[in-house]
């Protein structure tokens, strides 16, 4: 957390920087101790295609230090090489008008009909899914649980910041600094929601497991940056 003491230091530092021409301090870095990047800004090291040993040969590109999902090029979904169990995951994303994308967690390659839980990223007003209700809109647990109706979603072409917190059986979805959804893995309410979703026949869907993280390929343009994770234990921060 950024404390009063931090701000007091920066209030002295910022005018000095203006005078001598140095860079301003990175406030976010000071507030995110323990996070590690999942993308180095240059390569797809640590990533591969879902169900395959290497990255797709099209559809995904590193450009200007960011990950670009190229419009109209279907290369398939990509996943982290590593699996994660308890974590605080944060990322920035920018989607094109009428676009659709998603970030999935708890991903397994043993269940293609429902590989993981999807944090939906959408042009809610322009994409057809946005008209099918909150369970298909940005920040939802896609087709299973809706986010808060009132939430801050920036317009297509502008950056959003998202977060998934998974610790023990507890899961939270955040959007632009606000918690918009929470649920418990294995709970009766989650089982009921899954039974009413398109994943009702996906064996093991909704259960806690160590899994990959996935960026989906729906053929629409989407940019990603600052993808970072802090690994936790079921009760606290992993040392």
C-alpha positions as CSV (number, residue, x, y, z in Angstrom):
1,X,0.0,0.0,0.0
2,X,1.2,3.5,-0.8
3,X,1.6,5.3,2.5
4,X,1.6,8.9,3.6
5,X,5.4,8.6,4.0
6,X,5.7,7.5,0.3
7,X,3.7,10.5,-0.8
8,X,5.8,12.9,1.3
9,X,9.0,11.6,-0.4
10,X,7.4,11.9,-3.8
11,X,6.2,15.4,-3.2
12,X,9.8,16.4,-2.6
13,X,11.1,14.3,-5.5
14,X,8.7,15.3,-8.2
15,X,9.6,19.1,-8.2
16,X,13.3,18.1,-8.1
17,X,12.8,15.9,-11.1
18,X,11.1,18.6,-13.0
19,X,14.1,20.9,-12.3
20,X,16.8,18.4,-13.3
21,X,14.9,16.4,-16.0
22,X,14.9,12.9,-14.4
23,X,12.1,10.4,-14.8
24,X,9.1,10.4,-12.4
25,X,8.9,7.5,-9.9
26,X,6.9,4.4,-10.8
27,X,4.1,4.6,-8.3
28,X,2.6,1.2,-9.4
29,X,5.9,-0.6,-8.9
30,X,6.1,0.8,-5.4
31,X,2.7,-0.6,-4.6
32,X,3.1,-4.1,-6.1
33,X,5.9,-5.8,-4.2
34,X,6.2,-9.5,-4.9
35,X,4.7,-9.4,-8.4
36,X,6.5,-11.1,-11.3
37,X,6.0,-10.4,-15.0
38,X,4.5,-13.1,-17.2
39,X,5.5,-11.3,-20.4
40,X,9.0,-9.8,-20.9
41,X,7.9,-7.3,-23.5
42,X,10.1,-8.8,-26.2
43,X,9.3,-12.5,-26.7
44,X,6.7,-15.2,-26.0
45,X,9.1,-17.0,-23.6
46,X,6.9,-18.8,-21.0
47,X,4.0,-19.1,-23.4
48,X,2.8,-21.7,-25.9
49,X,-0.2,-22.8,-27.9
50,X,-2.9,-24.7,-26.0
51,X,-2.3,-28.4,-26.5
52,X,0.9,-27.8,-28.4
53,X,4.6,-27.4,-27.5
54,X,5.3,-24.1,-29.3
55,X,3.6,-20.8,-30.0
56,X,1.2,-20.6,-33.0
57,X,2.8,-19.4,-36.2
58,X,0.2,-16.7,-36.7
59,X,-2.4,-14.7,-34.9
60,X,-0.2,-13.4,-32.1
61,X,2.5,-10.8,-32.2
62,X,4.8,-8.9,-29.9
63,X,4.6,-5.2,-30.9
64,X,5.7,-2.0,-29.1
65,X,6.4,-4.0,-25.9
66,X,2.9,-5.5,-25.8
67,X,1.1,-8.7,-26.8
68,X,-1.2,-8.1,-29.8
69,X,-3.9,-10.5,-30.8
70,X,-4.0,-9.9,-34.5
71,X,-7.5,-9.2,-36.0
72,X,-8.6,-11.9,-38.5
73,X,-5.7,-14.3,-37.9
74,X,-6.8,-17.4,-36.1
75,X,-3.7,-19.0,-34.5
76,X,-5.5,-20.5,-31.5
77,X,-5.5,-19.9,-27.8
78,X,-2.2,-19.5,-25.9
79,X,-1.3,-20.6,-22.4
80,X,1.4,-20.1,-19.9
81,X,3.9,-23.0,-19.7
82,X,3.6,-22.9,-15.9
83,X,0.6,-23.8,-13.8
84,X,-0.6,-21.7,-10.9
85,X,-2.8,-22.5,-8.0
86,X,-3.2,-19.6,-5.5
87,X,-2.4,-16.2,-7.0
88,X,-3.1,-12.5,-7.5
89,X,-3.1,-11.9,-11.3
90,X,-3.2,-8.4,-12.8
91,X,-3.1,-7.2,-16.4
92,X,-4.0,-4.3,-18.7
93,X,-6.0,-4.8,-21.9
94,X,-7.4,-2.8,-24.8
95,X,-9.9,-4.2,-27.2
96,X,-11.0,-3.0,-30.6
97,X,-14.6,-1.9,-31.3
98,X,-17.0,-4.8,-31.4
99,X,-14.2,-7.1,-30.1
100,X,-14.3,-10.2,-27.9
101,X,-11.5,-11.8,-25.9
102,X,-11.0,-13.5,-22.6
103,X,-8.4,-14.6,-20.0
104,X,-8.9,-18.1,-18.6
105,X,-7.5,-19.5,-15.4
106,X,-7.5,-23.0,-13.8
107,X,-6.9,-24.2,-17.4
108,X,-6.4,-27.9,-18.1
109,X,-5.5,-29.5,-21.4
110,X,-7.5,-32.6,-20.4
111,X,-10.9,-30.9,-20.9
112,X,-11.2,-29.1,-24.3
113,X,-14.9,-28.4,-23.9
114,X,-14.3,-26.2,-20.9
115,X,-10.6,-25.8,-20.3
116,X,-10.9,-23.1,-17.6
117,X,-12.8,-20.3,-16.0
118,X,-13.0,-17.2,-18.3
119,X,-12.7,-13.6,-17.3
120,X,-14.7,-12.1,-20.2
121,X,-13.3,-9.0,-22.0
122,X,-15.7,-7.5,-24.5
123,X,-17.1,-4.5,-26.2
124,X,-20.3,-4.8,-24.3
125,X,-22.2,-2.4,-26.5
126,X,-20.9,-3.5,-29.8
127,X,-20.5,-7.3,-29.6
128,X,-23.5,-9.6,-29.8
129,X,-22.5,-11.4,-26.6
130,X,-23.0,-8.1,-24.7
131,X,-26.7,-8.2,-25.6
132,X,-27.2,-11.7,-24.1
133,X,-27.0,-10.5,-20.5
134,X,-24.5,-9.8,-17.8
135,X,-23.1,-13.4,-17.7
136,X,-21.6,-12.7,-21.2
137,X,-20.3,-9.2,-20.5
138,X,-16.9,-7.8,-19.4
139,X,-15.8,-9.1,-16.0
140,X,-18.2,-12.0,-15.9
141,X,-17.2,-15.6,-15.2
142,X,-18.2,-16.2,-18.7
143,X,-21.7,-17.8,-19.1
144,X,-21.7,-18.8,-15.4
145,X,-21.8,-15.8,-13.1
146,X,-22.5,-12.1,-13.8
147,X,-20.4,-9.1,-12.6
148,X,-21.9,-6.1,-10.9
149,X,-24.2,-4.2,-13.3
150,X,-22.7,-0.9,-12.3
151,X,-19.0,-1.0,-13.1
152,X,-16.4,1.2,-14.9
153,X,-15.6,-0.2,-18.3
154,X,-13.6,2.1,-20.6
155,X,-14.7,2.4,-24.2
156,X,-13.1,0.3,-27.0
157,X,-9.6,1.5,-27.8
158,X,-8.9,2.6,-24.2
159,X,-7.0,0.7,-21.6
160,X,-8.7,-1.3,-18.8
161,X,-7.0,-2.9,-15.8
162,X,-8.2,-6.3,-14.6
163,X,-7.4,-8.6,-11.7
164,X,-8.2,-12.2,-10.7
165,X,-7.6,-13.2,-7.1
166,X,-7.7,-16.9,-6.3
167,X,-6.8,-18.0,-2.8
168,X,-8.0,-21.3,-1.4
169,X,-11.6,-21.7,-2.7
170,X,-12.2,-17.9,-2.9
171,X,-12.1,-16.2,-6.3
172,X,-12.5,-12.5,-7.1
173,X,-12.8,-10.6,-10.4
174,X,-11.8,-6.9,-10.4
175,X,-12.1,-4.2,-13.1
176,X,-10.4,-0.8,-13.0
177,X,-9.8,-0.9,-9.3
178,X,-13.2,-2.2,-8.2
179,X,-14.3,-5.7,-7.2
180,X,-17.1,-6.7,-9.5
181,X,-17.6,-10.5,-8.8
182,X,-16.7,-13.1,-6.1
183,X,-17.5,-16.7,-5.7
184,X,-16.4,-19.9,-3.9
185,X,-15.0,-22.9,-5.8
186,X,-17.0,-26.1,-4.9
187,X,-19.9,-24.2,-3.5
188,X,-23.5,-25.2,-4.1
189,X,-24.3,-21.8,-5.6
190,X,-21.5,-22.3,-8.1
191,X,-22.6,-25.8,-9.0
192,X,-26.1,-24.6,-9.7
193,X,-24.8,-21.8,-11.9
194,X,-22.6,-24.2,-13.9
195,X,-25.5,-26.6,-14.3
196,X,-27.4,-23.8,-16.0
197,X,-24.4,-22.9,-18.3
198,X,-22.9,-24.2,-21.5
199,X,-20.3,-26.0,-19.3
200,X,-22.8,-28.3,-17.5
201,X,-21.4,-31.4,-19.2
202,X,-17.7,-30.5,-18.7
203,X,-16.5,-32.9,-16.1
204,X,-14.6,-31.3,-13.2
205,X,-15.4,-27.8,-14.4
206,X,-15.6,-25.4,-11.4
207,X,-13.3,-27.5,-9.2
208,X,-10.1,-26.2,-7.7
209,X,-6.9,-27.3,-9.4
210,X,-3.5,-26.0,-10.4
211,X,-3.9,-24.7,-13.9
212,X,-2.4,-22.7,-16.8
213,X,-3.4,-19.2,-17.7
214,X,-4.9,-18.6,-21.2
215,X,-5.3,-15.8,-23.6
216,X,-8.1,-16.6,-26.0
217,X,-8.3,-16.2,-29.7
218,X,-11.7,-15.1,-31.0
219,X,-10.2,-13.5,-34.1
220,X,-10.6,-9.9,-32.8
221,X,-7.9,-7.4,-32.1
222,X,-6.9,-7.1,-28.5
223,X,-3.7,-5.7,-26.8
224,X,-2.2,-6.9,-23.5
225,X,0.5,-5.3,-21.3
226,X,1.8,-5.5,-17.7
227,X,0.7,-9.1,-17.2
228,X,2.0,-9.9,-13.8
229,X,1.3,-12.3,-10.9
230,X,2.0,-12.7,-7.3
231,X,1.9,-16.3,-6.1
232,X,0.1,-17.0,-2.8
233,X,-0.5,-19.9,-0.5
234,X,-4.0,-20.9,0.5
235,X,-3.6,-18.5,3.5
236,X,-1.1,-15.9,2.5
237,X,1.7,-14.8,0.2
238,X,4.1,-17.5,-1.0
239,X,7.6,-16.9,0.2
